[in-house]
Amino acid sequence: MHPGKTIVYVVLALVVLLGLAIGLLPYSGWLDDAPAASAPSPSTPTITVEADPAPSFEPGALRQLIEKKQSDGMDATVTAYIRWLAANAKRLRQMSDYSMTLIKTERINGRVYPTTKSTVKVRNQPFSVYMSFSEPKGLKGQEAIYVEGKNEGRIVGHTGGILSLVGTLRILPTSPRAMDGNRHPITDLGMSHMMEEAIQNVPVDQERGYTTFDFKLGEMIDGKPCTCFIITRQRKEPTDHNPPFQSDKMYFDDELLLPIFYQCYEWPEKEGDPPVLAEEYKHVDVRLNNGFTDVDFDEKNPAYHY
């Protein structure tokens, strides 16, 4: 084949591939044309629970607290746990940063999405998130950065695979395309937010009168001993939107005293059927106070692939 024709065919092929990539963008969750004025701020649940004034965060402290309080009854035990949890959430917020591998499975509108695996960096001030996906195959190579107060409140990201030809894109965290395949926006990511949601919701459950609580000590997650807090709601109110789940379980690593595994279950469609898993999050290889800087949340970082 004549060299000139070969070049022409290669160029045409690239144009076709680029066109396909752009055409697929609306389904990838990475194209957004909403006005910047609607960019959200990270949401922090309103917490009215008084934190334990002298909490212990030594390894095994939560297990010891539960063992000590159980003789006072479940209500007193739950109250002591929530006060400790409020202090723990504050402790995590006061740390500079942390990193982890996040393994996530979610069910949205009756559909279970493929489990995702991503490397995550979180900085508390200003709230910043970096994510790099390794699973599933369709997301491998995708990266996302969110920094509070920068980029007009947008995620700065790029897709993996063929769609990476399009380059860096900017998308609002709560836009429909960003939320496609996600139950929560990137602004809600993090263990502190997870604990704060529990602190907000559990006192409401205590007041309902038809919620049961339980603690499981010595549970094992990936070889790590954990203390598990379980909430089970006995009935669903027609106007019950917060929380909408039949049950949830939060597992705390007995050494780190942080939630490394969380599951929540929706009400079944048919009465008498078992509850349906709605969310499952596993936090692996958690590392605290890494000393992250602005470079860790900048698309110009040479270690990233923007």
Secondary structure, 3 states (H helix, E strand, C coil): CCHHHHHHHHHHHHHHHHHHHHHHHHHHCCCCCCCHHHCCCCCCCCCCCCCCCCCCCCCCHHHHHHHHHHHHCHHHHHHHHHHHHHHHHHHHHHCCEEEEEEEEEEEECCEECCCEEEEEEEECCCCEEEEEEEECHHHCCCEEEEECCCHHHCEEEECCHHHHHHCCEEECCCCHHHHCCCCCCHHHCCHHHHHHHHHHHHHHHHHHCCEEEEEEEEEEECCEEEEEEEEEECCCCCCCCCCCEEEEEEEEECCCCCEEEEEEEECCCCCCCCCEEEEEEEEEEEEECCCCCHHHHCCCCCCCCC
